[in-house]
Structure formats: C-alpha cells, structure tokens
Amino acid sequence: MERFEHGGNIYAEAPAGGRWLDFSANINPLGLAPEVKEVIAQNIEGIVHYPDPAAREMKAALARHYGLPQEQLLLGNGAAELFYLLLHMVRPKRVGLPVPSFSDYQRAAEAVGAEVVFSPLLAVEDFQVDTDRLKEELGEVDCIFLGNPNNPTGKVLTREQLMAYLPFLKERGIWTVVDESFLDFLPDEKDYSVRDLVRTYRHLLVVRSLTKFYAMPGLRLGFASGHESLIERLERGKDVWNVNSLAQAAGVAALGLKEYHSKSRRFVQQEKDWLYARLCEIRGLKPLRPSVNFIMTDVSQTGLTSAELTARMRAQGVLVRDCANYAGLEGQQYIRLAVRTREENEQMLKALEAVV
C-alpha cells in the first residue's frame, strides 16, 4: 500500500464491469445540491475568462456565512493546498502531529524538509487527543496540526479544550493549524470551532474544506481564516488564480443553501448512529463511535488483516479505506467507512457480513 494513498480511487475498473460503491471517501451522502449543479452549468461559458484573483464574491459569501472579516480569509484549491502553502511560507524545522491523522499533514511537512515528530493517540484512550500530553511530547516543535474532527478517528476537541491549549502554543510561538474540514457536519459546530480566535492568536490558521460538506471534491475548494498579517503573507506565496471560476461560483451558491445545510446535518447525525449500531452487531467488528460522516472500525477480531478485508470488499464492488498506511496505526487492523444513504449503507453491510 502506498504511504500516502487516499480513499476515493474509483477510476480502476470495477468487478464484473459494474460501478464502485465508494465508502472510502467521506463526502456528503446527499450529494451535489441541484442548485449548485445548475449554477455550474450556468457559468460554463465563463471559463473562457480568468477567474477573479481576489475571489470577491466568494469571500463575501464566506464572510456572511461564517461571520468573519474578509481580510482574515484565504481561498485554497481544496483545503490541502493551504497546508502546503503555510509550510512553504513559514518553513518550520520540526512539525508535530498527533497520529493517526490526515496523511497530507505529514506529506506537507516532508515537502519542506521538516522533521516530523509524532505523538501517538492510543486505542486504550479511544484515540482521544490529550492536550496535556501534547504539551510534553510536542512542546519543542515549530508547527502543529490538529484535525478537529480528526480523520480517520472522528474524535473532536471542544472549543473549551482548544482555548485552554492555544495560550501554550502562543507562548512557544508554535504555528498551529486547526483543520475543521468536517466540522460543518456538526449541528453544534460553534461549540468546537476556533475560527474567530485568529486575531488573538497570530500563529493560528484555521482551515476548512468546502468540498466534503457540499459533495464537490472534484472542484477543489477550501479556505482558511487567519490573522490579517498571516493572510497577507500567504497571499504572496500562492498562485494568483489558484481557485477556478466554477469552484468560486459553486461555493457562493452552496453557502446560501440553508435548507441543504440543516437537512445534511440531520441526515448525517441520524444515519451515522444507525450505521454505528449495525456495525456493532457484526461479528469481529469494533467501530469507534462517530461524530461526523465516517466511522473508523477495528477489524482485528475478524481474523483478517485490514488489507485482506479491503481486498475482499473490492471483490464485492465496495471500496473501503484501509487505514494501514496512517502513521500511528502501523501493525493495527483498522478500516474507515463513510456514512452514505440508507440504501447504500445496507448494501455495504450486506457485503461486509459476507466477507468477515
């Protein structure tokens, strides 16, 4: 398995010429909103022009939706671009990662030649982040990444927990990236987000993906909030036209769909609980209780490795995420499953029951 291999690779030929049922990528199960699809179609002719380099309409929509000043906003070609951009601009020597976590944090750190310092999250502690331990293990790094919710574990840190930790990071001058890419799925996300604290903490960059919640990962769209001085610095380091015109138009439309937002949150909250309960009933599986739209599951008691189970599911036409290449999960047997529609979830469960 490749070191930084992701989920969502639907491009290989599916068994028996069918179509993949993709549970390896964590995308809103309600899919692309019709209104967004219509806006994309309406703006096709606009691709003969360069996109707005200032992304004025997009930033205005973000400011309205998230309650942030536009001068604190930076757009990215997906959230991942912003991880690389920050590290290329600030050039940390040592990057601290609680692991397992999203592999592009490590990849971005290695891209700038930084030493990566791991702080393992423990299965016996339900993979929950312990900020006191992080102070001990990662107190001497130049930069730290915190996924909130964390991918692949789904564990969250409350705003209160982060606010108790941020002064320590500020005192040490540690660049801090809080990745809130899945936080839109939570109905009470204000209890967890720290996007409004960037004026107080100049070394803080809060990153969000707009492609997971709005089901448009192929368009690549994300944004960051940071102190005005940091945003100015990062603007100087990025491509002028890093976000294409269709992504900008789709983002503006998506941010205005209040009913879609609430419906998506309700659906995911209900379906994740149903799927978790069903997974608990399958012999040999031990899922972690989810917070958002994916569930990390221990498969060690099935008698199969995660690679073997993943291969068997592929033969059934179902893609699941083998977590074996996550730092911190070496030698452990975990898979990650997306939360999809009830019909799709039932199909996946049927395949899973057949292979374990």
Residue frames relative to the residue before (quaternion, step in Angstrom):
aa qw qx qy qz dx dy dz
M 1.0000 0.0000 0.0000 0.0000 0.00 0.00 0.00
E 0.4854 -0.6743 0.4706 0.2969 3.59 -0.87 0.93
R 0.6168 -0.6108 0.3654 0.3363 3.53 -1.06 0.87
F 0.8069 0.2065 -0.0930 0.5455 3.59 0.92 -0.88
E 0.2562 0.7872 -0.5201 0.2101 3.56 1.09 0.63
H 0.2435 -0.7763 0.5692 0.1188 3.57 -0.96 0.93
G 0.5600 -0.5431 0.4776 0.4042 3.52 -1.35 -0.12
G 0.6696 0.5596 -0.3427 0.3479 3.54 -1.31 -0.20
N 0.4673 0.6702 -0.4597 0.3479 3.61 1.21 0.32
I 0.0120 0.8440 -0.5312 0.0737 3.54 0.15 1.35
Y 0.5417 0.7016 -0.3546 0.2976 3.57 1.30 -0.11
A 0.5434 0.5669 -0.4189 0.4559 3.59 1.23 -0.16
E 0.5989 -0.5810 0.4046 0.3742 3.56 -1.16 0.55
A 0.4010 -0.7241 0.5144 0.2240 3.56 -0.87 0.99
P 0.6319 -0.5395 0.3828 0.4038 3.64 -1.15 0.48
A 0.8594 0.0913 -0.0950 0.4941 3.53 -1.14 0.80
G 0.6308 -0.5898 0.3261 0.3846 3.56 1.11 0.68
G 0.4708 0.6856 -0.4377 0.3417 3.58 1.23 0.27
R 0.5488 -0.5774 0.4718 0.3778 3.55 -1.26 -0.43
W 0.5283 -0.6353 0.4649 0.3181 3.54 -1.11 0.70
L 0.2366 -0.6762 0.6721 0.1869 3.50 -1.26 0.62
D 0.1534 -0.8648 0.4768 0.0350 3.55 -0.11 1.34
F 0.0070 0.7850 -0.6165 0.0594 3.54 -0.51 1.29
S 0.5290 0.6576 -0.3910 0.3672 3.58 1.27 0.22
A 0.7233 0.3556 -0.2215 0.5490 3.61 1.25 -0.30
N 0.3586 -0.7799 0.4874 0.1600 3.57 -0.82 1.06
I 0.2023 0.7938 -0.5320 0.2145 3.55 0.37 1.30
N 0.6422 -0.5318 0.3858 0.3949 3.58 -1.11 0.69
P 0.3975 -0.7551 0.4638 0.2383 3.63 -0.56 1.11
L 0.5904 0.5705 -0.3824 0.4240 3.62 1.18 -0.29
G 0.4351 -0.7407 0.4261 0.2839 3.57 1.27 -0.19
L 0.7381 -0.3971 0.3119 0.4475 3.52 -1.36 -0.07
A 0.4472 -0.6929 0.4974 0.2694 3.57 -0.81 1.01
P 0.5581 -0.6225 0.4224 0.3503 3.64 -0.93 0.81
E 0.6311 0.5447 -0.3401 0.4352 3.58 1.01 -0.76
V 0.6516 0.4979 -0.3134 0.4788 3.59 1.04 -0.75
K 0.6230 0.5374 -0.3323 0.4612 3.57 1.00 -0.82
E 0.6543 0.5156 -0.3070 0.4602 3.58 0.99 -0.84
V 0.6513 0.5128 -0.3152 0.4621 3.57 0.98 -0.85
I 0.6194 0.5340 -0.3443 0.4611 3.59 1.01 -0.76
A 0.6648 0.5005 -0.3022 0.4650 3.57 0.92 -0.91
Q 0.6605 0.5264 -0.3023 0.4419 3.57 0.97 -0.86
N 0.7487 0.4081 -0.2093 0.4785 3.59 1.12 -0.65
I 0.3353 0.7668 -0.4914 0.2410 3.59 1.25 0.18
E 0.6617 0.5214 -0.3237 0.4307 3.58 0.87 -0.89
G 0.6131 0.5961 -0.3406 0.3908 3.58 1.15 -0.54
I 0.5541 0.6338 -0.4038 0.3580 3.60 1.19 -0.27
V 0.5162 0.6043 -0.4377 0.4204 3.60 1.26 0.07
H 0.6886 0.4066 -0.2638 0.5394 3.59 1.32 -0.16
Y 0.5623 -0.5613 0.4723 0.3817 3.55 -1.24 0.39
P 0.5121 -0.6251 0.4756 0.3476 3.61 -1.09 0.56
D 0.6146 -0.5344 0.4260 0.3939 3.55 -1.25 0.43
P 0.3482 -0.7684 0.4899 0.2199 3.65 -0.43 1.12
A 0.6809 0.4652 -0.2882 0.4866 3.59 1.16 -0.51
A 0.2543 -0.8054 0.4979 0.1971 3.59 1.32 -0.21
R 0.0713 0.8709 -0.4847 0.0388 3.57 0.98 0.88
E 0.6883 0.4638 -0.2990 0.4709 3.60 0.82 -0.90
M 0.6476 0.5262 -0.3149 0.4523 3.56 0.99 -0.83
K 0.6777 0.4816 -0.2955 0.4706 3.59 0.88 -0.87
A 0.6260 0.5263 -0.3394 0.4647 3.57 1.04 -0.73
A 0.6533 0.5054 -0.3103 0.4707 3.60 1.01 -0.82
L 0.6430 0.5126 -0.3162 0.4731 3.59 1.01 -0.79
A 0.6426 0.5318 -0.3210 0.4484 3.57 0.95 -0.88
R 0.6580 0.5007 -0.3057 0.4722 3.59 0.97 -0.85
H 0.7192 0.4821 -0.2612 0.4267 3.55 0.80 -1.05
Y 0.8024 0.3019 -0.1361 0.4965 3.58 0.88 -0.95
G 0.4435 -0.7289 0.4375 0.2839 3.58 1.26 0.01
L 0.5100 0.6376 -0.4164 0.3999 3.57 1.01 0.84
P 0.5224 -0.6080 0.4803 0.3561 3.62 -1.09 0.57
Q 0.5616 -0.6334 0.4110 0.3384 3.57 -0.97 0.80
E 0.6390 0.5440 -0.3385 0.4257 3.59 1.05 -0.66
Q 0.6533 0.4791 -0.3180 0.4925 3.60 1.29 -0.11
L 0.6362 0.5572 -0.3070 0.4366 3.59 1.28 0.09
L 0.0310 -0.7723 0.6345 -0.0080 3.53 -1.11 0.83
L 0.2895 -0.7699 0.5446 0.1638 3.59 -0.81 1.00
G 0.1222 -0.7953 0.5907 0.0604 3.53 -1.18 0.67
N 0.5031 -0.5996 0.5264 0.3322 3.52 -1.31 0.45
G 0.7446 -0.1432 0.0424 0.6506 3.51 0.70 1.24
A 0.6255 -0.5464 0.3942 0.3933 3.56 -1.21 0.45
A 0.6195 0.5963 -0.3515 0.3704 3.59 0.97 -0.85
E 0.5996 0.5726 -0.3762 0.4137 3.61 0.99 -0.71
L 0.6650 0.5334 -0.3049 0.4246 3.57 1.02 -0.81
F 0.5731 0.5550 -0.3842 0.4646 3.62 1.16 -0.48
Y 0.6821 0.4825 -0.2798 0.4730 3.56 0.87 -1.00
L 0.6430 0.5436 -0.3241 0.4314 3.57 0.94 -0.90
L 0.6618 0.5048 -0.3183 0.4537 3.59 0.83 -0.94
L 0.7114 0.4652 -0.2820 0.4450 3.58 0.77 -0.99
H 0.6295 0.5194 -0.3417 0.4661 3.59 1.07 -0.62
M 0.7026 0.4666 -0.2737 0.4624 3.58 1.07 -0.65
V 0.7717 0.3474 -0.2051 0.4916 3.64 0.93 -0.77
R 0.2188 -0.8462 0.4675 0.1324 3.60 1.32 -0.27
P 0.0464 0.8157 -0.5737 0.0578 3.61 0.52 1.10
K 0.4504 -0.6751 0.5162 0.2739 3.56 -1.21 0.56
R 0.7982 0.1030 -0.0233 0.5931 3.59 1.03 -0.80
V 0.1181 -0.7959 0.5934 0.0235 3.57 -0.77 1.09
G 0.2403 -0.7945 0.5475 0.1065 3.56 -0.77 1.08
L 0.0358 -0.8055 0.5910 -0.0240 3.56 -0.92 0.97
P 0.2702 -0.6747 0.6557 0.2044 3.58 -0.88 0.91
V 0.0404 -0.8270 0.5603 -0.0229 3.60 -0.72 1.03
P 0.4766 -0.1147 -0.8704 -0.0456 1.50 -2.26 1.16
S 0.0730 0.7629 -0.6402 0.0537 3.51 -1.23 0.65
F 0.7519 -0.3917 0.2744 0.4537 3.56 -1.34 0.18
S 0.4685 -0.7455 0.4025 0.2504 3.57 -0.59 1.17
D 0.5992 0.5832 -0.3811 0.3944 3.63 1.09 -0.45
Y 0.4990 0.6023 -0.4515 0.4294 3.62 1.19 -0.18
Q 0.6907 0.4650 -0.2689 0.4841 3.56 0.85 -1.01
R 0.6574 0.5228 -0.3201 0.4383 3.55 0.91 -0.89
A 0.6484 0.5099 -0.3137 0.4704 3.59 1.01 -0.81
A 0.6401 0.5237 -0.3240 0.4595 3.57 1.02 -0.79
E 0.6881 0.4743 -0.2848 0.4695 3.57 0.90 -0.91
A 0.5853 0.5929 -0.3677 0.4132 3.59 1.14 -0.55
V 0.7356 0.3495 -0.2248 0.5350 3.60 1.16 -0.51
G 0.5733 -0.6403 0.3615 0.3615 3.58 1.24 0.34
A 0.4046 0.7215 -0.4774 0.2963 3.59 1.18 0.39
E 0.4647 -0.6188 0.5470 0.3194 3.55 -1.23 0.52
V 0.2470 -0.7691 0.5734 0.1364 3.58 -0.89 0.93
V 0.1284 -0.7847 0.6058 0.0275 3.55 -0.78 1.13
F 0.2112 -0.8106 0.5388 0.0902 3.57 -0.58 1.17
S 0.1062 -0.7305 0.6692 0.0855 3.51 -1.25 0.65
P 0.2858 -0.8148 0.4748 0.1702 3.60 -0.10 1.26
L 0.2943 -0.6916 0.6325 0.1872 3.53 -1.12 0.84
L 0.3324 -0.8096 0.4667 0.1274 3.55 -0.79 1.06
A 0.5206 -0.6452 0.4687 0.3050 3.55 -1.00 0.90
V 0.6505 0.5289 -0.3221 0.4398 3.60 1.01 -0.78
E 0.7029 0.3788 -0.2476 0.5488 3.57 1.29 -0.31
D 0.5289 -0.6662 0.3785 0.3650 3.56 1.27 0.50
F 0.5626 -0.6417 0.3525 0.3840 3.58 1.22 0.62
Q 0.3661 0.7363 -0.4926 0.2850 3.59 1.15 0.49
V 0.4667 -0.6676 0.5033 0.2884 3.58 -1.01 0.80
D 0.1603 -0.7532 0.6337 0.0730 3.54 -0.99 0.98
T 0.3001 -0.7990 0.4901 0.1768 3.60 -0.22 1.25
D 0.5936 0.5524 -0.3778 0.4469 3.61 1.10 -0.53
R 0.6559 0.4861 -0.3167 0.4829 3.59 0.99 -0.78
L 0.6190 0.5458 -0.3493 0.4438 3.59 1.02 -0.74
K 0.6073 0.5553 -0.3564 0.4425 3.60 1.03 -0.70
E 0.6851 0.4720 -0.2760 0.4814 3.56 1.03 -0.80
E 0.7710 0.4011 -0.2028 0.4512 3.56 0.78 -1.03
L 0.7988 0.2518 -0.1186 0.5334 3.60 1.09 -0.65
G 0.3476 0.7823 -0.4621 0.2314 3.57 1.18 0.44
E 0.7302 0.4189 -0.2324 0.4871 3.59 1.23 -0.37
V 0.4763 0.6586 -0.4588 0.3590 3.60 1.19 0.33
D 0.4961 -0.6480 0.4906 0.3056 3.57 -1.33 0.20
C 0.7907 0.1042 -0.0098 0.6033 3.55 1.23 -0.54
I 0.0558 -0.7898 0.6103 0.0254 3.56 -1.12 0.68
F 0.2224 -0.7521 0.6075 0.1261 3.55 -1.16 0.74
L 0.0355 -0.7800 0.6247 -0.0050 3.54 -0.98 0.93
G 0.2157 -0.7616 0.5991 0.1209 3.58 -0.64 1.10
N 0.0860 0.8101 -0.5708 0.1027 3.58 -0.73 1.03
P 0.3758 -0.3442 -0.7611 0.4013 1.62 -0.29 2.52
N 0.5046 -0.6629 0.4736 0.2858 3.51 -1.19 0.70
N 0.2203 -0.7424 0.6221 0.1156 3.53 -1.12 0.83
P 0.5945 -0.1754 -0.7843 0.0271 1.74 -1.60 1.94
T 0.5096 0.7118 -0.4006 0.2705 3.62 1.21 -0.19
G 0.3562 -0.7510 0.4812 0.2784 3.59 1.13 -0.64
K 0.4835 0.6794 -0.4367 0.3375 3.60 1.23 0.07
V 0.2175 -0.7902 0.5654 0.0929 3.56 -1.09 0.79
L 0.2737 -0.6886 0.6418 0.1974 3.49 -1.35 0.49
T 0.4225 -0.6955 0.5131 0.2732 3.57 -0.92 0.83
R 0.6509 -0.4915 0.4017 0.4165 3.54 -1.27 0.35
E 0.6324 0.5465 -0.3233 0.4437 3.57 1.02 -0.84
Q 0.6561 0.5051 -0.3103 0.4671 3.59 0.96 -0.86
L 0.6747 0.4919 -0.2939 0.4651 3.57 0.94 -0.87
M 0.6519 0.5181 -0.3205 0.4515 3.59 0.99 -0.79
A 0.6331 0.5074 -0.3308 0.4820 3.59 1.18 -0.47
Y 0.6956 0.4761 -0.2502 0.4763 3.59 1.22 -0.58
L 0.6116 0.6118 -0.3479 0.3614 3.59 1.02 -0.78
P 0.6278 0.5301 -0.3705 0.4331 3.69 0.92 -0.66
F 0.6085 0.5427 -0.3472 0.4633 3.60 1.08 -0.69
L 0.6761 0.4868 -0.2890 0.4715 3.58 0.93 -0.92
K 0.6282 0.5321 -0.3278 0.4634 3.58 1.06 -0.77
E 0.6502 0.5302 -0.3119 0.4460 3.57 0.94 -0.92
R 0.7194 0.4227 -0.2410 0.4957 3.59 1.03 -0.79
G 0.4125 -0.7185 0.4675 0.3083 3.61 1.23 -0.19
I 0.3561 0.7496 -0.4803 0.2838 3.58 1.13 0.68
W 0.4091 -0.6809 0.5502 0.2575 3.56 -0.80 1.03
T 0.0940 -0.8253 0.5568 -0.0103 3.56 -0.72 1.10
V 0.0933 -0.7727 0.6272 0.0297 3.55 -0.77 1.12
V 0.0753 -0.7577 0.6475 0.0322 3.56 -0.78 1.08
D 0.1938 -0.8024 0.5609 0.0630 3.53 -0.49 1.26
E 0.0613 -0.8273 0.5577 -0.0271 3.57 -0.35 1.30
S 0.1803 0.8616 -0.4647 0.0959 3.57 1.21 0.54
F 0.7603 0.3386 -0.2002 0.5169 3.60 1.10 -0.58
L 0.4368 0.7464 -0.4339 0.2527 3.58 1.25 -0.04
D 0.5617 0.6132 -0.3902 0.3952 3.62 1.14 -0.47
F 0.6085 0.5698 -0.3560 0.4223 3.60 1.16 -0.43
L 0.6410 0.5250 -0.3314 0.4513 3.60 1.20 -0.34
P 0.4456 -0.7096 0.4709 0.2760 3.63 -0.80 0.91
D 0.7480 0.3278 -0.1824 0.5475 3.58 1.19 -0.57
E 0.1184 0.8677 -0.4788 0.0623 3.56 1.07 0.74
K 0.5740 0.5938 -0.3877 0.4095 3.62 1.14 -0.42
D 0.5959 0.5584 -0.3607 0.4506 3.59 1.25 -0.32
Y 0.7452 0.3842 -0.1972 0.5081 3.58 1.30 -0.23
S 0.6584 0.5551 -0.3195 0.3953 3.59 1.03 -0.72
V 0.1557 -0.7667 0.6151 0.0981 3.57 -1.20 0.67
R 0.2728 0.8117 -0.4863 0.1739 3.58 1.21 0.41
D 0.6818 0.4969 -0.2921 0.4504 3.60 1.14 -0.56
L 0.6166 0.5854 -0.3356 0.4056 3.62 1.26 -0.06
V 0.4328 0.7448 -0.4392 0.2551 3.57 1.26 0.01
R 0.5974 0.5501 -0.3837 0.4397 3.62 1.12 -0.39
T 0.6612 0.4934 -0.2910 0.4844 3.57 1.13 -0.70
Y 0.7824 0.2488 -0.1095 0.5603 3.56 1.00 -0.90
R 0.2540 -0.8288 0.4846 0.1175 3.55 -0.04 1.35
H 0.6822 0.4664 -0.2871 0.4843 3.61 1.19 -0.41
L 0.5647 0.6154 -0.3692 0.4076 3.59 1.29 0.12
L 0.0151 -0.7580 0.6521 0.0018 3.55 -0.99 0.93
V 0.1331 -0.7900 0.5969 0.0436 3.58 -0.69 1.14
V 0.1349 -0.8283 0.5437 0.0069 3.55 -0.59 1.23
R 0.0572 -0.7822 0.6202 0.0184 3.55 -1.09 0.82
S 0.2918 -0.6965 0.6230 0.2038 3.51 -1.24 0.62
L 0.2278 -0.7593 0.5910 0.1491 3.57 -1.08 0.72
T 0.5931 0.6105 -0.3575 0.3842 3.58 1.25 -0.09
K 0.6340 0.5355 -0.3408 0.4417 3.61 1.11 -0.51
F 0.7123 0.4464 -0.2587 0.4759 3.58 0.79 -1.04
Y 0.7597 0.3592 -0.1916 0.5071 3.59 1.05 -0.77
A 0.4241 -0.7601 0.4251 0.2482 3.60 1.31 0.31
M 0.5837 0.5490 -0.4161 0.4298 3.58 0.75 1.03
P 0.0601 0.8477 -0.5250 0.0467 3.62 0.79 0.96
G 0.5993 0.5857 -0.3610 0.4093 3.58 1.14 -0.50
L 0.6516 0.5113 -0.3185 0.4610 3.59 1.20 -0.39
R 0.2581 -0.8006 0.4998 0.2063 3.61 1.23 -0.47
L 0.3496 0.7188 -0.5274 0.2880 3.59 -0.17 1.26
G 0.1924 0.7512 -0.6136 0.1489 3.53 -0.87 1.02
F 0.1388 -0.7840 0.5926 0.1218 3.57 -1.25 0.04
A 0.2319 -0.7420 0.6104 0.1521 3.51 -1.33 0.33
S 0.1907 -0.7239 0.6423 0.1645 3.52 -1.29 0.47
G 0.1178 0.7872 -0.5913 0.1296 3.53 -0.97 0.93
H 0.6779 -0.4440 0.3692 0.4550 3.55 -1.29 0.11
E 0.6396 -0.5680 0.3520 0.3799 3.57 -1.04 0.78
S 0.6602 0.5137 -0.3168 0.4472 3.61 0.96 -0.83
L 0.6546 0.4949 -0.3122 0.4787 3.59 1.05 -0.72
I 0.6425 0.5192 -0.3276 0.4586 3.57 0.96 -0.83
E 0.6321 0.5251 -0.3314 0.4635 3.60 0.97 -0.80
R 0.6492 0.5216 -0.3074 0.4603 3.56 0.98 -0.87
L 0.6924 0.4710 -0.2786 0.4703 3.59 0.90 -0.91
E 0.5888 0.5676 -0.3683 0.4422 3.61 1.08 -0.66
R 0.6627 0.5119 -0.3093 0.4507 3.59 1.02 -0.76
G 0.7200 0.4714 -0.2508 0.4433 3.57 1.16 -0.50
K 0.6766 0.5108 -0.2995 0.4377 3.60 1.18 -0.23
D 0.6366 -0.4753 0.4419 0.4166 3.54 -1.37 0.17
V 0.5431 -0.6430 0.4322 0.3237 3.59 -0.93 0.87
W 0.7902 0.2497 -0.1163 0.5475 3.59 0.94 -0.91
N 0.1542 0.8523 -0.4911 0.0930 3.58 0.88 0.85
V 0.7410 0.3056 -0.2081 0.5606 3.62 1.20 -0.36
N 0.3757 -0.7755 0.4630 0.2075 3.57 -0.50 1.20
S 0.6771 -0.5406 0.3312 0.3737 3.55 -1.24 0.48
L 0.6440 0.5130 -0.3372 0.4566 3.62 1.02 -0.69
A 0.6328 0.5189 -0.3310 0.4699 3.58 1.02 -0.73
Q 0.6480 0.5120 -0.3255 0.4605 3.58 0.97 -0.81
A 0.6746 0.4900 -0.3003 0.4633 3.59 0.86 -0.92
A 0.6539 0.5066 -0.3116 0.4677 3.59 0.97 -0.85
G 0.6464 0.5343 -0.3181 0.4421 3.57 0.99 -0.80
V 0.6336 0.5217 -0.3258 0.4693 3.57 0.96 -0.85
A 0.6760 0.4908 -0.2960 0.4633 3.58 0.88 -0.94
A 0.6763 0.5194 -0.3024 0.4259 3.58 0.85 -0.97
L 0.6550 0.5350 -0.3164 0.4297 3.58 0.94 -0.84
G 0.6904 0.4921 -0.2797 0.4505 3.58 1.16 -0.50
L 0.5806 0.6190 -0.3616 0.3861 3.60 1.27 -0.15
K 0.1485 -0.8455 0.5080 0.0708 3.58 0.40 1.22
E 0.6596 0.5051 -0.3211 0.4547 3.60 0.93 -0.83
Y 0.6238 0.5310 -0.3296 0.4695 3.58 1.04 -0.79
H 0.6265 0.5467 -0.3367 0.4419 3.59 0.98 -0.83
S 0.7237 0.4429 -0.2547 0.4639 3.57 0.69 -1.09
K 0.6413 0.5222 -0.3259 0.4580 3.59 0.98 -0.80
S 0.6453 0.5242 -0.3187 0.4552 3.59 0.98 -0.83
R 0.6686 0.4976 -0.3071 0.4594 3.57 0.88 -0.89
R 0.6557 0.5030 -0.3192 0.4639 3.58 0.89 -0.88
F 0.6652 0.5207 -0.3091 0.4370 3.56 0.88 -0.96
V 0.6950 0.4774 -0.2847 0.4561 3.58 0.81 -1.01
Q 0.6454 0.5239 -0.3341 0.4443 3.59 0.93 -0.82
Q 0.6857 0.4699 -0.2843 0.4777 3.59 0.95 -0.82
E 0.7201 0.4681 -0.2672 0.4370 3.57 0.79 -1.01
K 0.6198 0.5372 -0.3608 0.4439 3.62 1.02 -0.65
D 0.6514 0.5065 -0.3195 0.4659 3.59 1.01 -0.77
W 0.6392 0.5169 -0.3216 0.4700 3.59 1.01 -0.80
L 0.6863 0.4816 -0.2909 0.4609 3.57 0.88 -0.96
Y 0.6119 0.5474 -0.3440 0.4555 3.59 1.01 -0.77
A 0.6684 0.5020 -0.3025 0.4580 3.59 0.87 -0.93
R 0.6629 0.4994 -0.3076 0.4654 3.58 0.98 -0.81
L 0.6387 0.5231 -0.3296 0.4581 3.59 0.99 -0.77
C 0.6223 0.5564 -0.3340 0.4376 3.57 1.06 -0.75
E 0.6627 0.5258 -0.2939 0.4450 3.58 1.19 -0.56
I 0.6209 0.5597 -0.3441 0.4275 3.60 1.21 -0.35
R 0.5494 -0.6569 0.4183 0.3027 3.54 -0.82 1.06
G 0.8448 0.2225 -0.1725 0.4549 3.53 -0.95 0.95
L 0.6429 0.5196 -0.3357 0.4517 3.61 1.21 -0.16
K 0.0507 -0.7789 0.6249 0.0169 3.54 -1.09 0.78
P 0.0822 -0.8336 0.5451 0.0341 3.61 0.11 1.22
L 0.4221 -0.6394 0.5701 0.2966 3.55 -1.25 0.50
R 0.5210 -0.6307 0.4613 0.3435 3.56 -0.97 0.79
P 0.3353 -0.7910 0.4800 0.1777 3.60 -0.63 1.10
S 0.3109 -0.7140 0.5890 0.2158 3.53 -1.32 0.37
V 0.7964 0.1628 -0.0711 0.5781 3.57 1.09 -0.71
N 0.8216 -0.3467 0.2162 0.3976 3.58 -1.14 -0.65
F 0.7097 0.3443 -0.3001 0.5364 3.60 1.02 0.74
I 0.2033 -0.7822 0.5850 0.0676 3.53 -1.22 0.65
M 0.2288 -0.7514 0.6039 0.1352 3.58 -0.68 1.09
T 0.0862 -0.8332 0.5449 -0.0362 3.56 -0.79 1.08
D 0.3537 -0.7133 0.5742 0.1906 3.54 -0.92 1.03
V 0.1004 -0.8203 0.5626 0.0249 3.59 -0.66 1.12
S 0.3470 0.7931 -0.4596 0.1984 3.60 1.27 0.11
Q 0.6889 0.4923 -0.2900 0.4461 3.59 1.08 -0.66
T 0.5254 0.6254 -0.4205 0.3949 3.61 1.25 0.08
G 0.4762 -0.6502 0.4529 0.3812 3.57 1.21 -0.45
L 0.6462 0.4716 -0.3069 0.5157 3.57 1.35 0.04
T 0.4324 -0.6232 0.5635 0.3274 3.54 -1.22 0.42
S 0.6439 -0.5072 0.3833 0.4257 3.57 -1.22 0.29
A 0.6284 0.5321 -0.3371 0.4565 3.60 1.07 -0.69
E 0.6629 0.5031 -0.3084 0.4608 3.58 0.95 -0.85
L 0.6623 0.4949 -0.3118 0.4681 3.57 0.94 -0.86
T 0.6336 0.5333 -0.3243 0.4571 3.57 1.00 -0.86
A 0.6591 0.5070 -0.3058 0.4638 3.59 0.98 -0.86
R 0.6510 0.5083 -0.3195 0.4645 3.58 0.98 -0.78
M 0.6467 0.5035 -0.3194 0.4756 3.57 1.03 -0.74
R 0.6056 0.5471 -0.3497 0.4601 3.59 1.05 -0.70
A 0.6482 0.5190 -0.3179 0.4577 3.56 1.00 -0.80
Q 0.6648 0.4676 -0.2851 0.5080 3.57 1.27 -0.44
G 0.5504 -0.6306 0.3813 0.3926 3.59 1.31 -0.02
V 0.6097 0.5408 -0.3426 0.4674 3.58 1.28 0.33
L 0.2240 -0.7696 0.5864 0.1169 3.58 -0.82 1.02
V 0.0182 0.7519 -0.6587 0.0186 3.55 -0.94 1.00
R 0.5003 -0.6660 0.4685 0.2943 3.57 -1.20 0.48
D 0.2634 -0.7302 0.6148 0.1394 3.54 -0.69 1.16
C 0.2637 -0.8107 0.5086 0.1205 3.59 -0.59 1.15
A 0.3605 0.7833 -0.4578 0.2164 3.60 1.26 0.11
N 0.7235 0.4304 -0.2669 0.4691 3.62 1.07 -0.55
Y 0.4485 0.6391 -0.4887 0.3894 3.59 1.19 0.37
A 0.4630 -0.6344 0.5371 0.3077 3.58 -0.93 0.86
G 0.7491 0.3487 -0.2789 0.4894 3.56 -0.90 0.94
L 0.7321 0.3551 -0.2286 0.5344 3.59 1.26 -0.25
E 0.3060 0.7676 -0.5116 0.2353 3.59 1.24 0.30
G 0.8320 0.1896 -0.1620 0.4955 3.55 -0.91 0.95
Q 0.6259 0.4892 -0.3421 0.5020 3.57 1.29 0.03
Q 0.3748 -0.7575 0.5077 0.1672 3.55 -1.16 0.61
Y 0.2450 0.7642 -0.5511 0.2284 3.54 0.01 1.34
I 0.1008 -0.7297 0.6673 0.1103 3.50 -1.30 0.53
R 0.2586 -0.7307 0.6014 0.1940 3.55 -1.30 0.27
L 0.1457 -0.7951 0.5879 0.0317 3.52 -0.93 1.02
A 0.3805 -0.6990 0.5540 0.2444 3.57 -0.93 0.86
V 0.3959 -0.6489 0.5839 0.2851 3.54 -1.31 0.34
R 0.0185 -0.8115 0.5836 -0.0255 3.56 -0.64 1.12
T 0.7511 -0.3408 0.2517 0.5063 3.62 -1.14 -0.40
R 0.6722 -0.4998 0.3434 0.4248 3.59 -1.21 0.38
E 0.6518 0.5154 -0.3233 0.4528 3.60 0.89 -0.88
E 0.6806 0.4743 -0.2885 0.4780 3.59 0.89 -0.92
N 0.6355 0.5299 -0.3317 0.4532 3.59 0.98 -0.81
E 0.6531 0.5065 -0.3143 0.4670 3.57 0.99 -0.80
Q 0.6248 0.5249 -0.3367 0.4699 3.60 1.04 -0.73
M 0.6583 0.5079 -0.3082 0.4622 3.57 0.93 -0.91
L 0.6608 0.5130 -0.3098 0.4518 3.59 0.91 -0.91
K 0.6202 0.5390 -0.3356 0.4607 3.58 1.03 -0.77
A 0.6636 0.4896 -0.2937 0.4835 3.59 0.97 -0.88
L 0.6526 0.5257 -0.3113 0.4483 3.57 0.97 -0.88
E 0.6540 0.5059 -0.3086 0.4703 3.58 0.95 -0.87
A 0.6586 0.5303 -0.3063 0.4373 3.59 1.08 -0.67
V 0.7566 0.4116 -0.2150 0.4604 3.61 1.09 -0.63
V 0.6715 0.4885 -0.3264 0.4516 3.64 1.13 -0.32
